[in-house]
Amino acid sequence: MKIYTRTGDKGETGLADGTRRGKDDLLFEALGTADELNAHIGCCRSLEENQRLEPVLSRLQDLLLAIGSQLACPTGEFKGKPIEQRHITDAENLIDEFTAHVPPLRNFIHPVGSQLGARLHVARAVCRRLERMLVRINRDSPLPGDLMVYVNRLSDLLFTLARFATHEAGREETIWTPDRV
């Protein structure tokens, strides 16, 4: 299989169902954002301090590829395993599990900490952008109900993992103090 096909040279590209759309279509923005999020998680996995989170991050990358595959089949002819309630439940269980290891959150915090923690905060911010795009797509073409809920939970999970990574590295979270503005 060649990497270049030349079929997108005029600004259009194809979806899994064979339809073609402009590369600036919101659906492709969402697909690109899911890919960007996956790349950020890959960066997190490459860090040495990642050992405790490796299985979780690897699983998240698999799920992001499933999300991309599901989005690339807007006509509903998706043949893979869709994002379902069990994925949401798994994310919620992980949030609860990792939250138990960090101090209670009583203030806004800066998105900083250990290398891994800071990168997970970047991933969380990208995930929130993906979620906003999915909300816009859903207005015109309803998405499977569990997909948007899962992405919402995923951003919460990434936030929790960022806090956990910072805590595990022995770093203090930086509390935002409004009177410093």
matplotlib code that plots the C-alpha trace (Angstrom):
import matplotlib.pyplot as plt

x = [0.0, 1.4, 1.3, 0.4, -2.7, -3.1, -6.8, -6.7, -4.6, -7.6, -8.7, -11.1, -10.6, -12.7, -14.5, -14.6, -18.0, -16.6, -18.1, -15.8, -15.8, -13.6, -10.6, -11.8, -15.1, -15.8, -15.8, -12.2, -11.3, -12.7, -10.8, -7.6, -8.2, -8.7, -5.4, -3.7, -5.0, -3.7, -0.3, -0.2, -0.9, 1.8, 4.2, 3.1, 3.7, 7.3, 8.2, 10.1, 7.9, 5.0, 5.4, 2.3, 0.0, 1.3, -1.6, -4.2, -2.6, -2.2, -5.9, -6.8, -4.9, -6.8, -10.1, -9.1, -8.5, -11.9, -13.5, -11.8, -13.0, -16.5, -16.5, -15.2, -18.4, -21.1, -23.6, -23.6, -21.8, -19.1, -17.9, -15.7, -16.5, -18.3, -17.8, -20.4, -21.6, -19.0, -16.2, -17.8, -18.0, -14.4, -13.3, -15.4, -13.8, -10.3, -11.2, -12.3, -9.3, -6.7, -8.5, -8.2, -4.4, -4.4, -5.3, -8.9, -9.2, -10.5, -9.2, -8.4, -4.9, -2.4, -1.8, 1.7, 3.5, 5.8, 6.7, 4.0, 1.5, 2.0, 1.7, -1.5, -2.9, -2.2, -4.0, -6.9, -7.2, -7.1, -9.8, -12.0, -11.6, -12.6, -15.6, -16.7, -16.4, -18.5, -21.2, -21.2, -21.3, -24.1, -26.3, -26.5, -25.8, -26.6, -23.7, -24.1, -25.1, -22.2, -19.5, -19.9, -20.4, -17.2, -15.1, -16.5, -15.4, -12.1, -11.2, -12.0, -9.8, -6.9, -7.2, -7.2, -4.2, -2.4, -2.9, -1.9, 1.3, 2.2, 1.5, 3.5, 6.5, 6.5, 5.6, 3.1, 0.2, 0.2, -3.0, -4.4, -4.8, -7.2, -5.7, -2.4, -4.1]
y = [0.0, 3.4, 6.2, 8.7, 8.2, 11.6, 11.4, 14.3, 16.7, 19.0, 19.4, 16.5, 13.1, 10.0, 8.5, 4.7, 4.5, 5.9, 9.4, 12.3, 15.6, 18.7, 18.3, 21.2, 19.5, 19.5, 15.7, 15.6, 18.3, 15.9, 12.9, 15.0, 16.0, 12.4, 11.6, 14.5, 13.4, 9.9, 11.3, 13.3, 10.1, 8.4, 11.1, 10.4, 6.7, 7.4, 9.0, 6.9, 8.0, 6.4, 2.8, 2.8, 4.3, 2.3, -0.2, 2.6, 4.8, 1.9, 1.1, 4.8, 4.8, 1.7, 3.4, 6.6, 4.5, 2.9, 6.4, 7.5, 4.4, 5.0, 8.7, 7.7, 5.7, 8.4, 6.3, 3.7, 1.0, 0.7, -2.9, -2.5, -2.6, 0.7, 2.8, 1.6, 2.1, -0.4, 1.9, 4.8, 2.6, 1.6, 5.2, 6.1, 3.2, 4.4, 7.9, 6.7, 4.4, 7.1, 9.9, 7.8, 8.3, 12.1, 14.9, 16.2, 19.0, 22.2, 24.8, 25.3, 24.1, 25.1, 22.5, 21.8, 19.2, 16.4, 15.9, 13.2, 15.2, 18.3, 16.3, 14.6, 18.1, 18.9, 15.7, 16.7, 20.1, 18.4, 16.0, 18.9, 20.4, 17.0, 17.0, 20.5, 19.3, 16.3, 18.4, 20.5, 17.4, 15.8, 18.8, 17.9, 14.2, 12.4, 10.4, 7.2, 8.3, 6.6, 8.2, 11.8, 10.6, 8.6, 11.5, 13.7, 11.0, 10.6, 14.3, 13.7, 10.7, 12.5, 15.2, 12.6, 10.8, 14.2, 14.8, 11.2, 11.5, 14.7, 13.2, 10.0, 12.1, 13.8, 17.2, 19.6, 20.8, 24.6, 26.0, 29.0, 32.0, 34.6, 37.4, 37.1, 38.3]
z = [0.0, -1.0, 1.5, -1.1, -3.2, -4.9, -4.4, -1.9, -3.9, -4.7, -1.0, -0.7, 1.1, 1.6, 4.5, 5.2, 3.5, 0.3, 0.5, -0.2, 1.7, 1.9, 4.1, 6.1, 7.0, 10.7, 10.7, 9.5, 12.1, 14.7, 13.2, 13.1, 16.7, 17.8, 16.0, 17.7, 21.1, 20.3, 19.5, 22.7, 24.6, 22.7, 23.9, 27.4, 26.9, 25.8, 29.1, 31.6, 34.5, 32.7, 34.1, 36.3, 33.7, 30.7, 30.5, 30.9, 28.2, 25.8, 26.2, 25.6, 22.3, 21.2, 22.1, 20.3, 17.1, 17.6, 18.0, 14.8, 13.0, 14.2, 13.2, 9.7, 9.1, 9.5, 7.5, 10.3, 8.4, 11.2, 11.4, 14.4, 18.1, 19.0, 22.1, 24.5, 28.1, 29.3, 28.1, 30.1, 33.2, 32.8, 32.5, 35.6, 37.6, 36.6, 37.6, 41.0, 41.4, 40.6, 42.5, 45.6, 45.4, 45.2, 47.6, 47.4, 44.8, 46.4, 44.0, 40.3, 39.5, 36.9, 34.2, 35.3, 37.5, 36.4, 32.7, 32.4, 34.4, 32.2, 29.0, 30.3, 30.9, 27.2, 26.2, 28.4, 26.7, 23.2, 24.4, 25.4, 21.9, 20.4, 22.6, 21.4, 17.8, 18.5, 20.0, 16.8, 14.6, 16.6, 15.9, 12.2, 12.3, 15.5, 16.8, 18.7, 22.3, 24.1, 21.9, 23.2, 26.8, 26.6, 25.2, 28.1, 30.6, 28.8, 29.5, 33.1, 33.2, 31.6, 34.2, 36.9, 35.4, 35.2, 38.9, 39.7, 37.7, 39.4, 42.8, 42.0, 40.9, 44.3, 42.9, 44.4, 42.3, 41.7, 43.1, 41.2, 43.4, 42.0, 43.9, 42.0, 38.8]

ax = plt.figure().add_subplot(projection="3d")
ax.plot(x, y, z, "-o")
ax.set_aspect("equal")
plt.show()
